[in-house]
Amino acid sequence: MATTKVNERIFLSSPHMSDEGFEMEYVKEAFDTNWIAPLGENVNGFEKELAEKVGSKAAAALSSGTAAIHLALKAAGVGEGDIVFCPTLTFSATANPIIYQNAIPVFIDSDYETWNMSPKALEEAFQKYPEVKAVLVVHLYGLSADMDKIMVICKSHNVAVIEDAAESLGTYYKGKHTGTFGDYGIFSFNGNKIITTSGGGMLVSNNEERIAKARFWATQSRDQARHYQHSELGFNYRMSNVVAGIGRGQLKVLDQRVAKKNYILEFYKRELGGLEGVEFMPNNEWDEPNYWLSSITLSGKVRPIDIFDALEAENIESRPVWKPMHMQPFFEKFDFVGTDVSEKLFENGVCLPSDTKMTDGDLKRVVKTIKGLWLK
């Protein structure tokens, strides 16, 4: 007879397939029709349904969010020697494609109000680098950047805007989906994201012609010819029909996943909000986050390492806030504009378990472990 493990692993954010089995219906269809290549009804359907969900005119289903950023930069005309502004507080996948294009990243600090790109630091960066080609904006942990301020600044400088909404599918800024304010938006369906295809990404834009071009590049830039002919550099970036089927099923439960992420954050706020030195991620009136990862900062005697170690001892996963790009060995040679906000968030930040499969019992286990540190 099977028994439940008392210390069963609690993950930070792991894949969560629908209880209804939506994903398998589409995957089975792909197998039954033998369409398992990077084309087929699921690919077309996922592009259409995702675009409709977020309110964008067109979408291209790709192998990863990183591939989507890469093609967005290429579509925006970023090339060798061009400068691209990029938040420093992000995962390296935001910055890496800038290097793929032989361009030059300039890293921009965060602000405490949003944890995202500081409009003030962005203005300073434009004064220092007026010839910038594109601005990459990230919506960190499902929190929206202050897009009104950022878009006013970018439009005044006539520069392309690309939104890295990898962590913010389901987040709204003033009633509009993140990823749809700039010229291009990208989403990720990596295994830890709010919905997942195991791996995959999507590029969205209201510029249907550029999305068509991105699909062309993503399919090895194969020209319309009987033979294999290539007039441009191509990439093997298209999403498979099987993976896209998983995505179509997952999209049906996105709203459920957002609701559970919000529930998790509110649970933590009730139980941990009164602890000395604990402050939660910001919540602005214009922001409806998906709260992909519930995150806190610490300013008292208990430090992030204390929480990491205590949770790990109980077989519970947690993580630091992203280490800023300008502090990373590979990227430290590039310029940084700002103060020390991103560094302080990294130094003091903790990402708490935010898995949508967590029960109240799991949440209580996490909370009990953390509270115990304040009793020592």
C-alpha positions in Angstrom: 0.0 0.0 0.0 1.5 3.4 -1.0 2.2 5.9 1.7 2.5 9.7 1.4 6.0 11.0 2.1 6.0 13.5 4.9 8.8 15.6 3.3 7.7 15.3 -0.3 9.5 17.8 -2.5 7.8 21.2 -2.9 9.0 22.9 -6.1 9.4 26.6 -6.9 7.3 26.3 -10.0 6.9 23.1 -11.9 4.8 22.0 -14.9 1.1 21.6 -14.2 -1.0 19.8 -16.8 -4.7 20.4 -16.8 -6.9 18.0 -14.8 -9.3 17.9 -17.8 -6.6 16.4 -20.1 -6.9 19.2 -22.7 -3.3 18.8 -23.7 -3.5 15.1 -24.5 -6.5 15.7 -26.8 -4.4 17.9 -29.1 -1.3 15.8 -28.8 -3.3 12.7 -29.7 -4.6 14.5 -32.7 -1.1 15.3 -33.8 -0.1 11.6 -33.5 -3.3 10.3 -35.1 -2.8 12.6 -38.1 1.0 12.0 -38.1 1.7 15.7 -38.0 4.6 15.8 -35.5 6.8 18.2 -37.5 7.3 22.0 -37.0 4.0 22.6 -38.9 0.4 21.5 -38.6 -2.9 22.4 -37.2 -1.7 22.8 -33.6 1.0 25.2 -34.6 -1.5 27.3 -36.5 -4.1 27.0 -33.8 -1.7 27.9 -31.0 -0.5 31.0 -32.8 -4.1 32.2 -33.5 -5.4 31.4 -30.0 -2.5 33.0 -28.1 -2.7 36.1 -30.3 -6.4 36.4 -29.6 -5.9 35.8 -25.9 -3.4 38.7 -25.5 -5.0 41.0 -28.1 -2.2 40.9 -30.8 -2.8 40.7 -34.5 -0.2 38.0 -35.2 2.1 35.4 -33.6 4.8 33.0 -34.5 5.3 29.8 -32.4 9.0 29.2 -31.8 11.3 26.8 -30.0 11.9 29.0 -27.0 11.4 32.5 -25.6 15.1 33.1 -26.3 14.5 32.4 -30.0 11.6 34.8 -29.9 13.8 37.6 -28.5 16.5 36.8 -31.1 14.0 37.2 -34.0 12.4 40.3 -32.4 15.8 42.0 -32.4 16.5 40.9 -35.9 13.0 42.1 -37.0 13.7 45.4 -35.3 16.9 45.8 -37.4 19.4 45.3 -34.6 22.8 44.3 -36.0 26.5 44.5 -35.5 27.6 47.3 -33.2 24.1 48.5 -32.4 23.3 49.5 -28.8 20.3 47.8 -27.1 19.1 48.9 -23.7 18.2 45.9 -21.4 17.2 45.6 -17.8 20.0 44.4 -15.6 17.7 42.5 -13.2 16.6 39.6 -15.4 17.6 36.1 -16.5 20.5 35.9 -19.0 18.1 34.7 -21.8 17.0 38.4 -22.1 20.5 39.6 -22.8 22.0 36.7 -24.7 20.3 37.3 -28.0 21.7 40.8 -28.1 25.1 39.2 -28.4 23.8 36.7 -31.0 23.2 39.8 -33.2 26.7 41.1 -32.5 25.1 44.1 -30.8 26.1 45.9 -27.6 23.9 45.6 -24.4 23.7 48.6 -22.0 22.1 47.5 -18.8 19.5 49.6 -17.0 18.8 49.6 -13.3 15.4 48.8 -11.7 13.3 50.9 -9.4 11.7 49.8 -6.1 8.2 50.8 -7.3 8.1 48.0 -9.9 11.3 45.9 -9.6 11.5 46.5 -13.3 13.3 49.0 -15.6 13.6 52.4 -14.0 12.2 55.2 -16.3 14.6 57.6 -14.7 17.6 55.4 -15.4 16.3 54.8 -18.9 16.2 58.6 -19.5 19.8 58.8 -18.3 20.8 56.0 -20.7 19.3 57.9 -23.7 21.2 61.0 -22.8 24.4 58.9 -22.7 23.6 56.8 -25.8 21.2 58.7 -28.1 21.9 56.4 -31.0 20.4 53.3 -29.3 18.6 50.9 -31.7 16.1 49.1 -29.4 14.9 48.8 -25.9 14.2 45.5 -24.3 11.7 45.7 -21.4 11.1 42.9 -18.9 8.1 42.2 -16.8 9.9 40.5 -13.9 8.1 37.7 -11.9 4.9 38.7 -13.5 5.0 42.3 -12.3 4.4 44.8 -15.1 7.0 47.5 -15.8 5.6 51.1 -15.9 4.8 50.9 -19.6 3.2 54.4 -20.0 6.3 56.1 -18.8 8.6 53.8 -20.7 6.7 54.1 -24.0 6.6 57.9 -23.8 10.4 58.0 -23.4 11.0 55.4 -26.2 8.6 57.1 -28.6 10.2 60.4 -28.0 13.5 58.8 -29.2 11.8 56.9 -32.0 13.3 53.6 -30.9 11.9 50.0 -31.2 10.5 48.4 -28.1 10.6 44.7 -27.4 8.8 43.3 -24.4 10.2 40.2 -22.7 6.9 39.0 -21.1 8.3 35.5 -20.6 7.3 35.6 -16.9 4.1 37.7 -17.3 1.6 35.8 -19.5 -1.7 36.7 -18.0 -0.5 40.0 -16.5 -2.4 43.2 -17.3 -1.1 46.8 -17.3 -4.1 49.2 -17.1 -6.3 46.5 -18.5 -4.1 45.5 -21.4 -1.9 42.4 -21.6 1.8 42.8 -21.1 3.7 41.9 -24.3 1.4 44.0 -26.5 2.6 47.6 -25.8 5.9 47.6 -27.8 6.6 46.7 -31.4 7.2 43.1 -30.4 6.4 40.9 -27.4 7.7 37.5 -26.4 6.3 34.8 -24.2 8.0 31.6 -22.9 6.5 28.2 -22.2 9.5 26.7 -20.4 8.8 24.1 -17.8 8.7 26.5 -14.9 6.4 29.1 -16.5 2.8 29.7 -15.7 1.8 27.5 -18.6 4.2 25.3 -20.3 4.9 23.2 -23.4 8.0 21.8 -21.8 9.9 24.2 -24.0 8.8 26.8 -26.5 8.1 30.5 -27.0 5.9 32.9 -29.0 6.7 36.1 -30.8 3.7 38.5 -31.1 3.2 41.8 -32.9 0.6 43.9 -34.7 3.0 44.0 -37.6 1.8 40.9 -39.5 4.4 41.4 -42.2 7.3 41.2 -39.7 5.8 38.1 -38.0 5.6 36.4 -41.4 9.3 37.3 -41.9 10.1 35.9 -38.5 8.4 32.6 -39.4 10.5 32.6 -42.6 13.8 33.1 -40.7 12.7 30.5 -38.1 12.3 27.9 -40.9 15.9 28.1 -42.1 15.0 31.0 -44.5 13.9 28.6 -47.1 12.9 30.4 -50.3 9.9 29.6 -52.3 11.5 27.2 -54.8 11.3 23.5 -55.8 14.9 23.0 -54.7 16.4 24.1 -51.4 17.4 27.7 -51.8 18.4 30.2 -49.2 19.0 33.9 -49.8 19.2 34.8 -46.1 20.7 33.4 -43.0 18.1 31.1 -41.4 17.4 29.5 -38.0 15.9 26.2 -36.8 13.5 27.9 -34.4 9.9 26.7 -35.3 7.8 25.0 -32.7 6.7 21.4 -33.3 3.1 20.4 -33.8 3.2 18.1 -30.7 4.5 20.9 -28.4 2.0 23.3 -29.8 -0.7 20.9 -28.9 0.4 21.0 -25.3 0.3 24.8 -25.5 -3.3 24.9 -26.8 -4.4 22.7 -23.9 -2.5 24.8 -21.4 -3.9 28.0 -22.7 -7.4 26.8 -21.7 -6.3 26.8 -18.0 -4.2 30.0 -18.0 -6.8 31.9 -16.0 -7.0 29.1 -13.4 -3.2 29.2 -13.0 -3.2 33.0 -12.5 -5.9 32.7 -9.9 -3.8 30.1 -8.0 -0.6 32.2 -8.2 -2.6 35.1 -6.7 -4.0 32.8 -4.0 -0.4 31.7 -3.1 0.8 35.2 -2.8 -2.1 36.2 -0.6 -1.5 33.2 1.7 2.1 34.2 2.2 1.1 37.8 2.8 -1.3 36.8 5.6 1.1 34.5 7.2 4.5 36.2 6.7 3.5 39.9 6.3 3.9 40.7 10.0 7.4 39.3 10.4 10.0 41.9 11.1 12.0 43.0 8.0 9.8 41.2 5.5 8.5 43.2 2.5 6.6 41.7 -0.4 7.0 42.4 -4.1 5.3 45.7 -5.1 1.6 46.0 -6.1 0.7 49.1 -8.1 -2.9 50.1 -8.8 -2.4 49.9 -12.5 -0.9 46.4 -12.4 -2.7 43.1 -12.4 0.2 40.7 -12.0 0.1 36.9 -12.6 2.5 36.7 -9.6 4.5 34.0 -11.3 6.9 33.8 -8.3 5.9 35.2 -4.9 8.9 37.2 -3.8 10.0 39.0 -0.7 12.9 41.2 0.4 14.5 41.0 3.9 15.9 43.9 5.9 16.2 42.4 9.4 18.3 39.8 11.2 17.0 36.9 9.1 18.9 36.8 5.7 18.0 35.1 2.4 20.6 32.4 3.0 18.8 31.5 6.2 15.6 30.9 4.4 17.2 29.0 1.5 19.0 26.7 3.9 16.0 26.2 6.2 13.6 25.4 3.3 16.2 23.1 1.6 16.5 21.1 4.8 12.8 20.5 4.6 13.0 19.5 0.9 11.5 22.7 -0.3 12.8 24.7 -3.3 13.4 28.4 -3.2 15.7 30.8 -5.1 17.4 34.2 -4.9 16.1 37.0 -7.0 18.0 37.2 -10.4 21.6 38.2 -10.1 21.9 41.5 -12.2 23.5 41.1 -15.6 26.1 43.8 -15.0 27.4 41.7 -12.1 27.7 38.5 -14.2 31.2 37.5 -15.4 30.2 37.4 -19.1 28.4 40.7 -19.1 30.4 42.8 -16.6 32.4 44.5 -19.4 29.3 46.2 -20.7 28.0 49.6 -19.4 25.4 49.9 -16.6 23.2 53.0 -16.0 21.6 53.5 -12.6 22.4 53.2 -8.9 22.2 50.1 -6.7 18.5 49.1 -6.7 19.0 45.9 -8.7 22.0 44.9 -6.5 20.0 45.5 -3.3 17.0 43.4 -4.7 19.4 40.6 -5.5 21.2 40.9 -2.1 17.9 40.9 -0.1 15.5 39.0 -2.3 13.9 35.6 -1.9 11.6 33.8 -4.4 9.3 31.6 -2.4 7.7 28.3 -3.7 4.9 29.3 -6.0 3.9 25.9 -7.6 0.3 25.9 -8.7 0.0 22.3 -7.6 0.7 23.3 -3.9 -2.0 22.4 -1.4 -2.8 24.5 1.7 -0.8 21.8 3.6 2.2 22.5 1.4 1.9 26.3 2.0 1.6 25.8 5.7 4.8 23.7 5.6 6.6 26.5 3.9 5.3 29.1 6.2 6.0 27.1 9.4 9.6 26.6 8.3 10.1 30.3 7.5 8.4 31.5 10.7 10.7 29.3 12.8 13.7 31.5 11.8 12.1 34.4 13.7 11.7 32.3 16.8 15.4 31.6 17.2 
